[in-house]
Amino acid sequence: MKWLVIKSLSNDKIECVVDEGRADEVIEKHESYINDVALVPLDVVLEALKKAKKRGIIKFK
């Protein structure tokens, strides 16, 4: 499965990347002692973006 990996960094910023694999493997790969990690299924993110675009909430360049 593909995931949007959201990392909470120590400087109050976030970093997002896409990774593929089992959830536990992806979390383990991206986790560290300085940041928290959240996974969101990529297909859910893409579907939400499509709906938001259709409703005029967001625009893509």
Buried (B, 14 or more C-beta within 10 A) or exposed (E): EBBBBBBBEEEEEEEEEEBEEEEEEBBEEBEEEEBEBBBEEBEEBEEEEEEEEEEEEEEEE
